[in-house]
């Protein structure tokens, strides 16, 4: 049952945060480390879990491995991703993650396709 598989992926707070961030833009493990304040090993483990279940894909760009939500992810994932985006303004953890993501987008050089983040409402872009 694909729906149960999607909910198992979303049941872990770290995987939930990862999918929420990937709903914004493709990211590298090093970006997740900085945004989530978690070690690379933990993030890689969760990305491998999501990848093995067809939720995310990784694509090499220079020395970076850029992760994104899989184009062929189960259709059952899309409503959950929409809900995450809608819930972000009311959840302090997701809001903090988005602010950190926005800060990274302003400050880091990244390969094309990574860190293309829309501005958050109520924030100014520092260039």
GUDO-990654 format. One record per residue (C-alpha): x, y, z; residue number from 1. Coordinates in Angstrom, 2 decimals. Example, Ala and Ser with C-alpha at 12.3 -4.5 7.8 and 13.67 -1.06 7.14 Angstrom:
2
east=12.30 | north=-4.50 | up=7.80 | i=1
east=13.67 | north=-1.06 | up=7.14 | i=2
This chain:
127
east=0.00 | north=0.00 | up=0.00 | i=1
east=1.72 | north=3.18 | up=-1.22 | i=2
east=-0.13 | north=5.47 | up=1.17 | i=3
east=1.19 | north=3.59 | up=4.20 | i=4
east=4.71 | north=3.80 | up=2.72 | i=5
east=4.39 | north=7.57 | up=2.32 | i=6
east=3.18 | north=7.98 | up=5.89 | i=7
east=6.04 | north=5.84 | up=7.21 | i=8
east=8.43 | north=8.22 | up=5.46 | i=9
east=6.68 | north=11.22 | up=6.99 | i=10
east=6.50 | north=9.70 | up=10.48 | i=11
east=10.09 | north=10.68 | up=11.32 | i=12
east=10.64 | north=14.37 | up=12.18 | i=13
east=13.96 | north=14.57 | up=10.31 | i=14
east=12.53 | north=13.03 | up=7.13 | i=15
east=9.53 | north=15.33 | up=7.41 | i=16
east=11.83 | north=18.36 | up=7.60 | i=17
east=13.94 | north=17.07 | up=4.70 | i=18
east=10.90 | north=16.61 | up=2.47 | i=19
east=9.59 | north=20.03 | up=3.43 | i=20
east=12.90 | north=21.63 | up=2.44 | i=21
east=13.04 | north=19.66 | up=-0.81 | i=22
east=9.55 | north=20.93 | up=-1.61 | i=23
east=11.18 | north=24.38 | up=-1.77 | i=24
east=14.33 | north=23.61 | up=-3.77 | i=25
east=16.87 | north=20.85 | up=-4.50 | i=26
east=19.60 | north=20.68 | up=-1.83 | i=27
east=22.93 | north=19.05 | up=-1.02 | i=28
east=23.64 | north=17.11 | up=2.18 | i=29
east=25.85 | north=19.96 | up=3.39 | i=30
east=22.87 | north=22.33 | up=3.14 | i=31
east=20.75 | north=19.97 | up=5.22 | i=32
east=23.54 | north=19.78 | up=7.81 | i=33
east=23.55 | north=23.53 | up=8.21 | i=34
east=19.78 | north=24.06 | up=8.11 | i=35
east=18.82 | north=21.14 | up=10.36 | i=36
east=21.89 | north=21.31 | up=12.62 | i=37
east=22.26 | north=17.54 | up=12.29 | i=38
east=25.34 | north=15.45 | up=11.46 | i=39
east=26.00 | north=14.34 | up=7.89 | i=40
east=25.66 | north=10.66 | up=8.84 | i=41
east=22.12 | north=11.12 | up=10.15 | i=42
east=21.02 | north=13.16 | up=7.14 | i=43
east=22.57 | north=10.70 | up=4.68 | i=44
east=20.80 | north=7.82 | up=6.43 | i=45
east=17.43 | north=9.55 | up=6.08 | i=46
east=18.09 | north=10.52 | up=2.46 | i=47
east=19.00 | north=6.90 | up=1.68 | i=48
east=15.74 | north=5.77 | up=3.32 | i=49
east=13.71 | north=8.25 | up=1.26 | i=50
east=15.63 | north=7.38 | up=-1.89 | i=51
east=15.10 | north=3.63 | up=-1.48 | i=52
east=11.35 | north=4.27 | up=-1.28 | i=53
east=11.27 | north=6.41 | up=-4.40 | i=54
east=10.54 | north=9.70 | up=-2.62 | i=55
east=13.77 | north=11.54 | up=-3.51 | i=56
east=16.45 | north=11.32 | up=-6.15 | i=57
east=20.05 | north=12.44 | up=-6.20 | i=58
east=21.90 | north=13.93 | up=-9.14 | i=59
east=25.61 | north=14.68 | up=-9.27 | i=60
east=26.58 | north=18.26 | up=-10.10 | i=61
east=30.35 | north=18.76 | up=-10.01 | i=62
east=31.41 | north=17.52 | up=-6.54 | i=63
east=27.93 | north=17.91 | up=-5.09 | i=64
east=25.11 | north=15.40 | up=-4.84 | i=65
east=21.90 | north=17.39 | up=-5.25 | i=66
east=18.72 | north=15.83 | up=-3.87 | i=67
east=15.19 | north=16.63 | up=-4.94 | i=68
east=11.74 | north=15.14 | up=-4.66 | i=69
east=11.53 | north=12.37 | up=-7.26 | i=70
east=9.56 | north=13.20 | up=-10.38 | i=71
east=8.06 | north=9.71 | up=-10.23 | i=72
east=7.40 | north=9.79 | up=-6.47 | i=73
east=4.15 | north=8.12 | up=-5.46 | i=74
east=1.17 | north=10.37 | up=-6.23 | i=75
east=0.17 | north=9.95 | up=-2.58 | i=76
east=3.15 | north=12.10 | up=-1.58 | i=77
east=1.93 | north=15.28 | up=-3.30 | i=78
east=-0.99 | north=16.09 | up=-0.93 | i=79
east=1.35 | north=15.65 | up=2.03 | i=80
east=3.93 | north=17.98 | up=0.50 | i=81
east=1.22 | north=20.60 | up=-0.09 | i=82
east=0.10 | north=20.23 | up=3.52 | i=83
east=3.69 | north=20.69 | up=4.74 | i=84
east=3.99 | north=23.91 | up=2.76 | i=85
east=0.68 | north=25.18 | up=4.16 | i=86
east=1.60 | north=24.21 | up=7.73 | i=87
east=5.05 | north=25.80 | up=7.68 | i=88
east=3.95 | north=29.28 | up=8.81 | i=89
east=2.32 | north=27.83 | up=11.93 | i=90
east=5.09 | north=25.39 | up=12.85 | i=91
east=8.12 | north=26.98 | up=14.55 | i=92
east=10.56 | north=24.26 | up=13.43 | i=93
east=9.52 | north=24.40 | up=9.78 | i=94
east=9.54 | north=28.21 | up=9.87 | i=95
east=13.06 | north=28.21 | up=11.31 | i=96
east=14.19 | north=25.74 | up=8.64 | i=97
east=12.80 | north=28.00 | up=5.92 | i=98
east=14.55 | north=31.05 | up=7.36 | i=99
east=17.85 | north=29.16 | up=7.47 | i=100
east=17.27 | north=28.00 | up=3.90 | i=101
east=16.63 | north=31.57 | up=2.80 | i=102
east=19.82 | north=32.71 | up=4.52 | i=103
east=21.82 | north=29.99 | up=2.74 | i=104
east=20.32 | north=30.94 | up=-0.61 | i=105
east=21.60 | north=34.49 | up=-0.14 | i=106
east=25.09 | north=33.52 | up=0.98 | i=107
east=26.22 | north=30.33 | up=-0.80 | i=108
east=27.52 | north=29.49 | up=-4.21 | i=109
east=25.87 | north=26.30 | up=-5.36 | i=110
east=25.57 | north=24.42 | up=-8.62 | i=111
east=22.75 | north=25.38 | up=-10.95 | i=112
east=19.46 | north=24.03 | up=-9.70 | i=113
east=20.34 | north=24.03 | up=-6.01 | i=114
east=19.20 | north=26.71 | up=-3.61 | i=115
east=16.79 | north=28.41 | up=-6.00 | i=116
east=14.57 | north=29.53 | up=-3.15 | i=117
east=11.61 | north=31.88 | up=-3.42 | i=118
east=11.70 | north=34.71 | up=-0.89 | i=119
east=9.76 | north=34.10 | up=2.29 | i=120
east=6.95 | north=36.48 | up=3.09 | i=121
east=8.11 | north=39.19 | up=5.45 | i=122
east=11.84 | north=38.72 | up=4.77 | i=123
east=14.28 | north=40.88 | up=2.91 | i=124
east=16.91 | north=39.49 | up=0.64 | i=125
east=20.47 | north=40.41 | up=1.59 | i=126
east=22.71 | north=40.71 | up=-1.46 | i=127
